[in-house]
Amino acid sequence: MKLFSKRFRDDDAGAVTVDWVVLTAGIVGLAIGAFAAVESNTATLAGAAADQVGAQDASPTTIPTTP
């Protein structure tokens, strides 16, 4: 049993897998955060643009007459 525990402790074959899982989780977390920031700002910008277009449609248009 002592030999088994020493071999188990010295074996680091799965350490690279753990590193990749941690790095991938960090990248996914950053991507989700970036998406949330861009999405909320885009929604605000689209709402402001829609308000401006709506205001332009509501105003009467006049055709200039030439003398």
PQR file of N, CA, C, O and H, with PARSE charges and radii, in Angstrom:
ATOM      1  N   MET A   1       0.832  -1.194   0.000 -0.4000 1.5000
ATOM      2  CA  MET A   1       0.000   0.000   0.000 -0.0000 2.0000
ATOM      3  C   MET A   1       0.871   1.249   0.000  0.5500 1.7000
ATOM      4  O   MET A   1       0.533   2.248  -0.636 -0.5500 1.4000
ATOM      5  N   LYS A   2       1.970   1.193   0.700 -0.4000 1.5000
ATOM      6  CA  LYS A   2       2.869   2.338   0.747 -0.0000 2.0000
ATOM      7  C   LYS A   2       3.462   2.622  -0.629  0.5500 1.7000
ATOM      8  O   LYS A   2       3.619   3.781  -1.014 -0.5500 1.4000
ATOM      9  H   LYS A   2       2.245   0.382   1.217  0.4000 1.0000
ATOM     10  N   LEU A   3       3.788   1.572  -1.363 -0.4000 1.5000
ATOM     11  CA  LEU A   3       4.347   1.728  -2.703 -0.0000 2.0000
ATOM     12  C   LEU A   3       3.297   2.323  -3.646  0.5500 1.7000
ATOM     13  O   LEU A   3       3.612   3.173  -4.479 -0.5500 1.4000
ATOM     14  H   LEU A   3       3.661   0.631  -1.051  0.4000 1.0000
ATOM     15  N   PHE A   4       2.046   1.867  -3.506 -0.4000 1.5000
ATOM     16  CA  PHE A   4       0.961   2.394  -4.338 -0.0000 2.0000
ATOM     17  C   PHE A   4       0.770   3.891  -4.103  0.5500 1.7000
ATOM     18  O   PHE A   4       0.634   4.654  -5.060 -0.5500 1.4000
ATOM     19  H   PHE A   4       1.791   1.177  -2.829  0.4000 1.0000
ATOM     20  N   SER A   5       0.758   4.310  -2.858 -0.4000 1.5000
ATOM     21  CA  SER A   5       0.540   5.725  -2.557 -0.0000 2.0000
ATOM     22  C   SER A   5       1.711   6.576  -3.049  0.5500 1.7000
ATOM     23  O   SER A   5       1.501   7.707  -3.487 -0.5500 1.4000
ATOM     24  H   SER A   5       0.869   3.690  -2.082  0.4000 1.0000
ATOM     25  N   LYS A   6       2.936   6.057  -2.987 -0.4000 1.5000
ATOM     26  CA  LYS A   6       4.095   6.803  -3.493 -0.0000 2.0000
ATOM     27  C   LYS A   6       3.996   6.950  -5.003  0.5500 1.7000
ATOM     28  O   LYS A   6       4.234   8.036  -5.532 -0.5500 1.4000
ATOM     29  H   LYS A   6       3.106   5.138  -2.632  0.4000 1.0000
ATOM     30  N   ARG A   7       3.648   5.870  -5.711 -0.4000 1.5000
ATOM     31  CA  ARG A   7       3.497   5.958  -7.167 -0.0000 2.0000
ATOM     32  C   ARG A   7       2.357   6.910  -7.551  0.5500 1.7000
ATOM     33  O   ARG A   7       2.475   7.683  -8.502 -0.5500 1.4000
ATOM     34  H   ARG A   7       3.455   4.988  -5.281  0.4000 1.0000
ATOM     35  N   PHE A   8       1.265   6.842  -6.807 -0.4000 1.5000
ATOM     36  CA  PHE A   8       0.125   7.710  -7.095 -0.0000 2.0000
ATOM     37  C   PHE A   8       0.499   9.184  -6.907  0.5500 1.7000
ATOM     38  O   PHE A   8       0.121  10.033  -7.713 -0.5500 1.4000
ATOM     39  H   PHE A   8       1.169   6.215  -6.034  0.4000 1.0000
ATOM     40  N   ARG A   9       1.232   9.475  -5.854 -0.4000 1.5000
ATOM     41  CA  ARG A   9       1.641  10.838  -5.556 -0.0000 2.0000
ATOM     42  C   ARG A   9       2.638  11.370  -6.596  0.5500 1.7000
ATOM     43  O   ARG A   9       2.605  12.553  -6.936 -0.5500 1.4000
ATOM     44  H   ARG A   9       1.539   8.785  -5.198  0.4000 1.0000
ATOM     45  N   ASP A  10       3.509  10.515  -7.091 -0.4000 1.5000
ATOM     46  CA  ASP A  10       4.529  10.929  -8.050 -0.0000 2.0000
ATOM     47  C   ASP A  10       4.015  11.009  -9.489  0.5500 1.7000
ATOM     48  O   ASP A  10       4.644  11.649 -10.331 -0.5500 1.4000
ATOM     49  H   ASP A  10       3.536   9.555  -6.815  0.4000 1.0000
ATOM     50  N   ASP A  11       2.900  10.379  -9.776 -0.4000 1.5000
ATOM     51  CA  ASP A  11       2.360  10.376 -11.137 -0.0000 2.0000
ATOM     52  C   ASP A  11       1.644  11.696 -11.402  0.5500 1.7000
ATOM     53  O   ASP A  11       0.674  12.021 -10.717 -0.5500 1.4000
ATOM     54  H   ASP A  11       2.389   9.859  -9.091  0.4000 1.0000
ATOM     55  N   ASP A  12       2.113  12.460 -12.390 -0.4000 1.5000
ATOM     56  CA  ASP A  12       1.491  13.741 -12.707 -0.0000 2.0000
ATOM     57  C   ASP A  12       0.988  13.783 -14.148  0.5500 1.7000
ATOM     58  O   ASP A  12       1.021  14.833 -14.791 -0.5500 1.4000
ATOM     59  H   ASP A  12       2.901  12.195 -12.946  0.4000 1.0000
ATOM     60  N   ALA A  13       0.528  12.655 -14.647 -0.4000 1.5000
ATOM     61  CA  ALA A  13       0.074  12.564 -16.036 -0.0000 2.0000
ATOM     62  C   ALA A  13      -1.186  13.398 -16.276  0.5500 1.7000
ATOM     63  O   ALA A  13      -1.369  13.901 -17.385 -0.5500 1.4000
ATOM     64  H   ALA A  13       0.501  11.802 -14.126  0.4000 1.0000
ATOM     65  N   GLY A  14      -2.047  13.562 -15.297 -0.4000 1.5000
ATOM     66  CA  GLY A  14      -3.286  14.311 -15.483 -0.0000 2.0000
ATOM     67  C   GLY A  14      -3.174  15.779 -15.151  0.5500 1.7000
ATOM     68  O   GLY A  14      -4.162  16.506 -15.248 -0.5500 1.4000
ATOM     69  H   GLY A  14      -1.899  13.154 -14.396  0.4000 1.0000
ATOM     70  N   ALA A  15      -1.998  16.236 -14.761 -0.4000 1.5000
ATOM     71  CA  ALA A  15      -1.845  17.637 -14.358 -0.0000 2.0000
ATOM     72  C   ALA A  15      -2.074  18.593 -15.524  0.5500 1.7000
ATOM     73  O   ALA A  15      -2.622  19.678 -15.330 -0.5500 1.4000
ATOM     74  H   ALA A  15      -1.195  15.645 -14.681  0.4000 1.0000
ATOM     75  N   VAL A  16      -1.668  18.214 -16.718 -0.4000 1.5000
ATOM     76  CA  VAL A  16      -1.859  19.073 -17.881 -0.0000 2.0000
ATOM     77  C   VAL A  16      -3.346  19.226 -18.188  0.5500 1.7000
ATOM     78  O   VAL A  16      -3.793  20.303 -18.582 -0.5500 1.4000
ATOM     79  H   VAL A  16      -1.223  17.332 -16.876  0.4000 1.0000
ATOM     80  N   THR A  17      -4.098  18.170 -18.012 -0.4000 1.5000
ATOM     81  CA  THR A  17      -5.540  18.224 -18.248 -0.0000 2.0000
ATOM     82  C   THR A  17      -6.198  19.211 -17.294  0.5500 1.7000
ATOM     83  O   THR A  17      -7.064  19.990 -17.695 -0.5500 1.4000
ATOM     84  H   THR A  17      -3.734  17.294 -17.692  0.4000 1.0000
ATOM     85  N   VAL A  18      -5.793  19.176 -16.057 -0.4000 1.5000
ATOM     86  CA  VAL A  18      -6.358  20.105 -15.073 -0.0000 2.0000
ATOM     87  C   VAL A  18      -6.014  21.543 -15.455  0.5500 1.7000
ATOM     88  O   VAL A  18      -6.857  22.432 -15.337 -0.5500 1.4000
ATOM     89  H   VAL A  18      -5.090  18.543 -15.731  0.4000 1.0000
ATOM     90  N   ASP A  19      -4.795  21.777 -15.905 -0.4000 1.5000
ATOM     91  CA  ASP A  19      -4.403  23.118 -16.333 -0.0000 2.0000
ATOM     92  C   ASP A  19      -5.278  23.606 -17.485  0.5500 1.7000
ATOM     93  O   ASP A  19      -5.738  24.747 -17.476 -0.5500 1.4000
ATOM     94  H   ASP A  19      -4.110  21.055 -16.001  0.4000 1.0000
ATOM     95  N   TRP A  20      -5.505  22.753 -18.465 -0.4000 1.5000
ATOM     96  CA  TRP A  20      -6.320  23.144 -19.618 -0.0000 2.0000
ATOM     97  C   TRP A  20      -7.767  23.407 -19.212  0.5500 1.7000
ATOM     98  O   TRP A  20      -8.407  24.316 -19.742 -0.5500 1.4000
ATOM     99  H   TRP A  20      -5.131  21.825 -18.473  0.4000 1.0000
ATOM    100  N   VAL A  21      -8.278  22.625 -18.285 -0.4000 1.5000
ATOM    101  CA  VAL A  21      -9.660  22.846 -17.832 -0.0000 2.0000
ATOM    102  C   VAL A  21      -9.778  24.195 -17.139  0.5500 1.7000
ATOM    103  O   VAL A  21     -10.743  24.926 -17.363 -0.5500 1.4000
ATOM    104  H   VAL A  21      -7.758  21.887 -17.855  0.4000 1.0000
ATOM    105  N   VAL A  22      -8.809  24.529 -16.306 -0.4000 1.5000
ATOM    106  CA  VAL A  22      -8.841  25.809 -15.599 -0.0000 2.0000
ATOM    107  C   VAL A  22      -8.704  26.973 -16.587  0.5500 1.7000
ATOM    108  O   VAL A  22      -9.432  27.961 -16.485 -0.5500 1.4000
ATOM    109  H   VAL A  22      -8.025  23.935 -16.124  0.4000 1.0000
ATOM    110  N   LEU A  23      -7.782  26.860 -17.532 -0.4000 1.5000
ATOM    111  CA  LEU A  23      -7.618  27.927 -18.531 -0.0000 2.0000
ATOM    112  C   LEU A  23      -8.865  28.096 -19.392  0.5500 1.7000
ATOM    113  O   LEU A  23      -9.275  29.221 -19.680 -0.5500 1.4000
ATOM    114  H   LEU A  23      -7.191  26.058 -17.614  0.4000 1.0000
ATOM    115  N   THR A  24      -9.463  26.992 -19.800 -0.4000 1.5000
ATOM    116  CA  THR A  24     -10.674  27.059 -20.620 -0.0000 2.0000
ATOM    117  C   THR A  24     -11.827  27.684 -19.847  0.5500 1.7000
ATOM    118  O   THR A  24     -12.586  28.480 -20.401 -0.5500 1.4000
ATOM    119  H   THR A  24      -9.130  26.079 -19.566  0.4000 1.0000
ATOM    120  N   ALA A  25     -11.963  27.333 -18.580 -0.4000 1.5000
ATOM    121  CA  ALA A  25     -13.024  27.928 -17.760 -0.0000 2.0000
ATOM    122  C   ALA A  25     -12.810  29.435 -17.618  0.5500 1.7000
ATOM    123  O   ALA A  25     -13.775  30.199 -17.642 -0.5500 1.4000
ATOM    124  H   ALA A  25     -11.347  26.687 -18.130  0.4000 1.0000
ATOM    125  N   GLY A  26     -11.576  29.862 -17.471 -0.4000 1.5000
ATOM    126  CA  GLY A  26     -11.294  31.291 -17.382 -0.0000 2.0000
ATOM    127  C   GLY A  26     -11.635  32.025 -18.661  0.5500 1.7000
ATOM    128  O   GLY A  26     -12.198  33.119 -18.621 -0.5500 1.4000
ATOM    129  H   GLY A  26     -10.792  29.241 -17.451  0.4000 1.0000
ATOM    130  N   ILE A  27     -11.300  31.435 -19.791 -0.4000 1.5000
ATOM    131  CA  ILE A  27     -11.601  32.060 -21.080 -0.0000 2.0000
ATOM    132  C   ILE A  27     -13.105  32.134 -21.308  0.5500 1.7000
ATOM    133  O   ILE A  27     -13.608  33.144 -21.800 -0.5500 1.4000
ATOM    134  H   ILE A  27     -10.843  30.546 -19.823  0.4000 1.0000
ATOM    135  N   VAL A  28     -13.812  31.093 -20.961 -0.4000 1.5000
ATOM    136  CA  VAL A  28     -15.270  31.097 -21.113 -0.0000 2.0000
ATOM    137  C   VAL A  28     -15.892  32.155 -20.208  0.5500 1.7000
ATOM    138  O   VAL A  28     -16.821  32.852 -20.617 -0.5500 1.4000
ATOM    139  H   VAL A  28     -13.403  30.273 -20.561  0.4000 1.0000
ATOM    140  N   GLY A  29     -15.390  32.279 -18.989 -0.4000 1.5000
ATOM    141  CA  GLY A  29     -15.899  33.302 -18.072 -0.0000 2.0000
ATOM    142  C   GLY A  29     -15.677  34.704 -18.605  0.5500 1.7000
ATOM    143  O   GLY A  29     -16.569  35.548 -18.525 -0.5500 1.4000
ATOM    144  H   GLY A  29     -14.636  31.713 -18.657  0.4000 1.0000
ATOM    145  N   LEU A  30     -14.494  34.962 -19.148 -0.4000 1.5000
ATOM    146  CA  LEU A  30     -14.218  36.277 -19.736 -0.0000 2.0000
ATOM    147  C   LEU A  30     -15.101  36.544 -20.941  0.5500 1.7000
ATOM    148  O   LEU A  30     -15.571  37.666 -21.129 -0.5500 1.4000
ATOM    149  H   LEU A  30     -13.769  34.276 -19.213  0.4000 1.0000
ATOM    150  N   ALA A  31     -15.330  35.530 -21.754 -0.4000 1.5000
ATOM    151  CA  ALA A  31     -16.185  35.705 -22.933 -0.0000 2.0000
ATOM    152  C   ALA A  31     -17.627  36.024 -22.523  0.5500 1.7000
ATOM    153  O   ALA A  31     -18.282  36.856 -23.151 -0.5500 1.4000
ATOM    154  H   ALA A  31     -14.948  34.619 -21.601  0.4000 1.0000
ATOM    155  N   ILE A  32     -18.113  35.372 -21.484 -0.4000 1.5000
ATOM    156  CA  ILE A  32     -19.474  35.645 -21.012 -0.0000 2.0000
ATOM    157  C   ILE A  32     -19.569  37.066 -20.473  0.5500 1.7000
ATOM    158  O   ILE A  32     -20.551  37.765 -20.725 -0.5500 1.4000
ATOM    159  H   ILE A  32     -17.582  34.696 -20.974  0.4000 1.0000
ATOM    160  N   GLY A  33     -18.555  37.490 -19.736 -0.4000 1.5000
ATOM    161  CA  GLY A  33     -18.543  38.863 -19.226 -0.0000 2.0000
ATOM    162  C   GLY A  33     -18.494  39.895 -20.342  0.5500 1.7000
ATOM    163  O   GLY A  33     -19.194  40.906 -20.285 -0.5500 1.4000
ATOM    164  H   GLY A  33     -17.758  36.922 -19.531  0.4000 1.0000
ATOM    165  N   ALA A  34     -17.677  39.647 -21.349 -0.4000 1.5000
ATOM    166  CA  ALA A  34     -17.584  40.574 -22.479 -0.0000 2.0000
ATOM    167  C   ALA A  34     -18.901  40.621 -23.246  0.5500 1.7000
ATOM    168  O   ALA A  34     -19.346  41.692 -23.659 -0.5500 1.4000
ATOM    169  H   ALA A  34     -17.109  38.826 -21.395  0.4000 1.0000
ATOM    170  N   PHE A  35     -19.516  39.472 -23.432 -0.4000 1.5000
ATOM    171  CA  PHE A  35     -20.800  39.434 -24.140 -0.0000 2.0000
ATOM    172  C   PHE A  35     -21.859  40.224 -23.380  0.5500 1.7000
ATOM    173  O   PHE A  35     -22.646  40.950 -23.989 -0.5500 1.4000
ATOM    174  H   PHE A  35     -19.154  38.602 -23.096  0.4000 1.0000
ATOM    175  N   ALA A  36     -21.885  40.090 -22.068 -0.4000 1.5000
ATOM    176  CA  ALA A  36     -22.887  40.809 -21.268 -0.0000 2.0000
ATOM    177  C   ALA A  36     -22.690  42.316 -21.388  0.5500 1.7000
ATOM    178  O   ALA A  36     -23.663  43.062 -21.495 -0.5500 1.4000
ATOM    179  H   ALA A  36     -21.246  39.501 -21.574  0.4000 1.0000
ATOM    180  N   ALA A  37     -21.442  42.766 -21.370 -0.4000 1.5000
ATOM    181  CA  ALA A  37     -21.183  44.201 -21.488 -0.0000 2.0000
ATOM    182  C   ALA A  37     -21.566  44.728 -22.864  0.5500 1.7000
ATOM    183  O   ALA A  37     -22.182  45.788 -22.974 -0.5500 1.4000
ATOM    184  H   ALA A  37     -20.652  42.160 -21.283  0.4000 1.0000
ATOM    185  N   VAL A  38     -21.213  44.009 -23.893 -0.4000 1.5000
ATOM    186  CA  VAL A  38     -21.523  44.444 -25.258 -0.0000 2.0000
ATOM    187  C   VAL A  38     -23.028  44.387 -25.501  0.5500 1.7000
ATOM    188  O   VAL A  38     -23.585  45.275 -26.147 -0.5500 1.4000
ATOM    189  H   VAL A  38     -20.712  43.148 -23.804  0.4000 1.0000
ATOM    190  N   GLU A  39     -23.679  43.365 -24.995 -0.4000 1.5000
ATOM    191  CA  GLU A  39     -25.113  43.197 -25.234 -0.0000 2.0000
ATOM    192  C   GLU A  39     -25.914  44.321 -24.601  0.5500 1.7000
ATOM    193  O   GLU A  39     -26.835  44.843 -25.228 -0.5500 1.4000
ATOM    194  H   GLU A  39     -23.226  42.644 -24.470  0.4000 1.0000
ATOM    195  N   SER A  40     -25.587  44.707 -23.373 -0.4000 1.5000
ATOM    196  CA  SER A  40     -26.356  45.765 -22.718 -0.0000 2.0000
ATOM    197  C   SER A  40     -26.116  47.110 -23.399  0.5500 1.7000
ATOM    198  O   SER A  40     -27.055  47.887 -23.571 -0.5500 1.4000
ATOM    199  H   SER A  40     -24.838  44.283 -22.863  0.4000 1.0000
ATOM    200  N   ASN A  41     -24.886  47.393 -23.785 -0.4000 1.5000
ATOM    201  CA  ASN A  41     -24.605  48.654 -24.471 -0.0000 2.0000
ATOM    202  C   ASN A  41     -25.240  48.691 -25.853  0.5500 1.7000
ATOM    203  O   ASN A  41     -25.688  49.748 -26.297 -0.5500 1.4000
ATOM    204  H   ASN A  41     -24.123  46.762 -23.645  0.4000 1.0000
ATOM    205  N   THR A  42     -25.284  47.564 -26.532 -0.4000 1.5000
ATOM    206  CA  THR A  42     -25.917  47.502 -27.842 -0.0000 2.0000
ATOM    207  C   THR A  42     -27.420  47.729 -27.732  0.5500 1.7000
ATOM    208  O   THR A  42     -28.013  48.412 -28.567 -0.5500 1.4000
ATOM    209  H   THR A  42     -24.920  46.706 -26.171  0.4000 1.0000
ATOM    210  N   ALA A  43     -28.029  47.159 -26.707 -0.4000 1.5000
ATOM    211  CA  ALA A  43     -29.465  47.356 -26.515 -0.0000 2.0000
ATOM    212  C   ALA A  43     -29.774  48.821 -26.238  0.5500 1.7000
ATOM    213  O   ALA A  43     -30.773  49.344 -26.731 -0.5500 1.4000
ATOM    214  H   ALA A  43     -27.547  46.604 -26.029  0.4000 1.0000
ATOM    215  N   THR A  44     -28.940  49.483 -25.465 -0.4000 1.5000
ATOM    216  CA  THR A  44     -29.136  50.905 -25.182 -0.0000 2.0000
ATOM    217  C   THR A  44     -28.998  51.737 -26.453  0.5500 1.7000
ATOM    218  O   THR A  44     -29.809  52.628 -26.707 -0.5500 1.4000
ATOM    219  H   THR A  44     -28.128  49.058 -25.065  0.4000 1.0000
ATOM    220  N   LEU A  45     -27.985  51.449 -27.240 -0.4000 1.5000
ATOM    221  CA  LEU A  45     -27.757  52.182 -28.487 -0.0000 2.0000
ATOM    222  C   LEU A  45     -28.900  51.953 -29.476  0.5500 1.7000
ATOM    223  O   LEU A  45     -29.343  52.891 -30.138 -0.5500 1.4000
ATOM    224  H   LEU A  45     -27.327  50.725 -27.034  0.4000 1.0000
ATOM    225  N   ALA A  46     -29.374  50.722 -29.580 -0.4000 1.5000
ATOM    226  CA  ALA A  46     -30.478  50.426 -30.495 -0.0000 2.0000
ATOM    227  C   ALA A  46     -31.755  51.140 -30.052  0.5500 1.7000
ATOM    228  O   ALA A  46     -32.519  51.619 -30.890 -0.5500 1.4000
ATOM    229  H   ALA A  46     -29.014  49.959 -29.042  0.4000 1.0000
ATOM    230  N   GLY A  47     -31.987  51.214 -28.756 -0.4000 1.5000
ATOM    231  CA  GLY A  47     -33.161  51.932 -28.257 -0.0000 2.0000
ATOM    232  C   GLY A  47     -33.095  53.415 -28.566  0.5500 1.7000
ATOM    233  O   GLY A  47     -34.098  54.020 -28.944 -0.5500 1.4000
ATOM    234  H   GLY A  47     -31.366  50.825 -28.076  0.4000 1.0000
ATOM    235  N   ALA A  48     -31.913  54.006 -28.406 -0.4000 1.5000
ATOM    236  CA  ALA A  48     -31.754  55.429 -28.712 -0.0000 2.0000
ATOM    237  C   ALA A  48     -31.947  55.684 -30.203  0.5500 1.7000
ATOM    238  O   ALA A  48     -32.559  56.680 -30.587 -0.5500 1.4000
ATOM    239  H   ALA A  48     -31.098  53.515 -28.099  0.4000 1.0000
ATOM    240  N   ALA A  49     -31.433  54.797 -31.039 -0.4000 1.5000
ATOM    241  CA  ALA A  49     -31.608  54.950 -32.481 -0.0000 2.0000
ATOM    242  C   ALA A  49     -33.077  54.815 -32.868  0.5500 1.7000
ATOM    243  O   ALA A  49     -33.567  55.548 -33.727 -0.5500 1.4000
ATOM    244  H   ALA A  49     -30.935  53.987 -30.727  0.4000 1.0000
ATOM    245  N   ALA A  50     -33.772  53.885 -32.240 -0.4000 1.5000
ATOM    246  CA  ALA A  50     -35.196  53.704 -32.537 -0.0000 2.0000
ATOM    247  C   ALA A  50     -35.997  54.938 -32.126  0.5500 1.7000
ATOM    248  O   ALA A  50     -36.936  55.330 -32.820 -0.5500 1.4000
ATOM    249  H   ALA A  50     -33.374  53.289 -31.543  0.4000 1.0000
ATOM    250  N   ASP A  51     -35.630  55.547 -31.006 -0.4000 1.5000
ATOM    251  CA  ASP A  51     -36.315  56.770 -30.580 -0.0000 2.0000
ATOM    252  C   ASP A  51     -36.104  57.900 -31.582  0.5500 1.7000
ATOM    253  O   ASP A  51     -37.039  58.639 -31.888 -0.5500 1.4000
ATOM    254  H   ASP A  51     -34.868  55.229 -30.442  0.4000 1.0000
ATOM    255  N   GLN A  52     -34.896  58.036 -32.089 -0.4000 1.5000
ATOM    256  CA  GLN A  52     -34.599  59.087 -33.060 -0.0000 2.0000
ATOM    257  C   GLN A  52     -35.345  58.853 -34.369  0.5500 1.7000
ATOM    258  O   GLN A  52     -35.880  59.794 -34.956 -0.5500 1.4000
ATOM    259  H   GLN A  52     -34.136  57.435 -31.840  0.4000 1.0000
ATOM    260  N   VAL A  53     -35.383  57.622 -34.823 -0.4000 1.5000
ATOM    261  CA  VAL A  53     -36.110  57.311 -36.059 -0.0000 2.0000
ATOM    262  C   VAL A  53     -37.598  57.552 -35.856  0.5500 1.7000
ATOM    263  O   VAL A  53     -38.265  58.080 -36.745 -0.5500 1.4000
ATOM    264  H   VAL A  53     -34.948  56.858 -34.346  0.4000 1.0000
ATOM    265  N   GLY A  54     -38.121  57.173 -34.706 -0.4000 1.5000
ATOM    266  CA  GLY A  54     -39.530  57.411 -34.413 -0.0000 2.0000
ATOM    267  C   GLY A  54     -39.864  58.889 -34.375  0.5500 1.7000
ATOM    268  O   GLY A  54     -40.929  59.303 -34.833 -0.5500 1.4000
ATOM    269  H   GLY A  54     -37.579  56.744 -33.983  0.4000 1.0000
ATOM    270  N   ALA A  55     -38.961  59.680 -33.832 -0.4000 1.5000
ATOM    271  CA  ALA A  55     -39.187  61.132 -33.780 -0.0000 2.0000
ATOM    272  C   ALA A  55     -39.164  61.733 -35.181  0.5500 1.7000
ATOM    273  O   ALA A  55     -39.914  62.668 -35.463 -0.5500 1.4000
ATOM    274  H   ALA A  55     -38.096  59.344 -33.460  0.4000 1.0000
ATOM    275  N   GLN A  56     -38.325  61.217 -36.048 -0.4000 1.5000
ATOM    276  CA  GLN A  56     -38.267  61.720 -37.424 -0.0000 2.0000
ATOM    277  C   GLN A  56     -39.525  61.342 -38.188  0.5500 1.7000
ATOM    278  O   GLN A  56     -40.015  62.132 -38.995 -0.5500 1.4000
ATOM    279  H   GLN A  56     -37.716  60.458 -35.819  0.4000 1.0000
ATOM    280  N   ASP A  57     -40.048  60.165 -37.951 -0.4000 1.5000
ATOM    281  CA  ASP A  57     -41.261  59.747 -38.649 -0.0000 2.0000
ATOM    282  C   ASP A  57     -42.473  60.536 -38.183  0.5500 1.7000
ATOM    283  O   ASP A  57     -43.403  60.741 -38.964 -0.5500 1.4000
ATOM    284  H   ASP A  57     -39.649  59.523 -37.296  0.4000 1.0000
ATOM    285  N   ALA A  58     -42.491  60.982 -36.941 -0.4000 1.5000
ATOM    286  CA  ALA A  58     -43.646  61.683 -36.392 -0.0000 2.0000
ATOM    287  C   ALA A  58     -43.689  63.142 -36.838  0.5500 1.7000
ATOM    288  O   ALA A  58     -44.764  63.743 -36.864 -0.5500 1.4000
ATOM    289  H   ALA A  58     -41.736  60.815 -36.307  0.4000 1.0000
ATOM    290  N   SER A  59     -42.558  63.714 -37.185 -0.4000 1.5000
ATOM    291  CA  SER A  59     -42.562  65.131 -37.566 -0.0000 2.0000
ATOM    292  C   SER A  59     -43.063  65.280 -39.004  0.5500 1.7000
ATOM    293  O   SER A  59     -42.732  64.469 -39.869 -0.5500 1.4000
ATOM    294  H   SER A  59     -41.685  63.227 -37.164  0.4000 1.0000
ATOM    295  N   PRO A  60     -43.855  66.310 -39.252 -0.5600 1.5000
ATOM    296  CA  PRO A  60     -44.354  66.510 -40.618  0.2800 2.0000
ATOM    297  C   PRO A  60     -43.243  66.967 -41.543  0.5500 1.7000
ATOM    298  O   PRO A  60     -42.347  67.715 -41.154 -0.5500 1.4000
ATOM    299  N   THR A  61     -43.322  66.514 -42.731 -0.4000 1.5000
ATOM    300  CA  THR A  61     -42.319  66.929 -43.712 -0.0000 2.0000
ATOM    301  C   THR A  61     -42.941  67.943 -44.654  0.5500 1.7000
ATOM    302  O   THR A  61     -44.095  67.797 -45.059 -0.5500 1.4000
ATOM    303  H   THR A  61     -44.050  65.906 -43.048  0.4000 1.0000
ATOM    304  N   THR A  62     -42.202  68.938 -44.993 -0.4000 1.5000
ATOM    305  CA  THR A  62     -42.688  69.954 -45.930 -0.0000 2.0000
ATOM    306  C   THR A  62     -41.793  69.936 -47.156  0.5500 1.7000
ATOM    307  O   THR A  62     -40.575  69.774 -47.075 -0.5500 1.4000
ATOM    308  H   THR A  62     -41.265  69.057 -44.665  0.4000 1.0000
ATOM    309  N   ILE A  63     -42.434  70.104 -48.266 -0.4000 1.5000
ATOM    310  CA  ILE A  63     -41.694  70.147 -49.529 -0.0000 2.0000
ATOM    311  C   ILE A  63     -41.501  71.610 -49.877  0.5500 1.7000
ATOM    312  O   ILE A  63     -42.474  72.350 -50.018 -0.5500 1.4000
ATOM    313  H   ILE A  63     -43.423  70.235 -48.331  0.4000 1.0000
ATOM    314  N   PRO A  64     -40.269  72.027 -50.015 -0.5600 1.5000
ATOM    315  CA  PRO A  64     -40.047  73.441 -50.329  0.2800 2.0000
ATOM    316  C   PRO A  64     -40.583  73.786 -51.715  0.5500 1.7000
ATOM    317  O   PRO A  64     -40.450  73.010 -52.662 -0.5500 1.4000
ATOM    318  N   THR A  65     -41.166  74.918 -51.806 -0.4000 1.5000
ATOM    319  CA  THR A  65     -41.696  75.388 -53.084 -0.0000 2.0000
ATOM    320  C   THR A  65     -40.714  76.378 -53.665  0.5500 1.7000
ATOM    321  O   THR A  65     -40.115  77.178 -52.946 -0.5500 1.4000
ATOM    322  H   THR A  65     -41.274  75.547 -51.037  0.4000 1.0000
ATOM    323  N   THR A  66     -40.558  76.318 -54.955 -0.4000 1.5000
ATOM    324  CA  THR A  66     -39.653  77.265 -55.614 -0.0000 2.0000
ATOM    325  C   THR A  66     -40.473  78.424 -56.157  0.5500 1.7000
ATOM    326  O   THR A  66     -41.536  78.197 -56.733 -0.5500 1.4000
ATOM    327  H   THR A  66     -41.045  75.668 -55.539  0.4000 1.0000
ATOM    328  N   PRO A  67     -40.023  79.634 -55.994 -0.5600 1.5000
ATOM    329  CA  PRO A  67     -40.800  80.805 -56.486  0.2800 2.0000
ATOM    330  C   PRO A  67     -40.694  80.995 -57.967  0.5500 1.7000
ATOM    331  O   PRO A  67     -41.285  81.926 -58.514 -0.5500 1.4000
TER
END
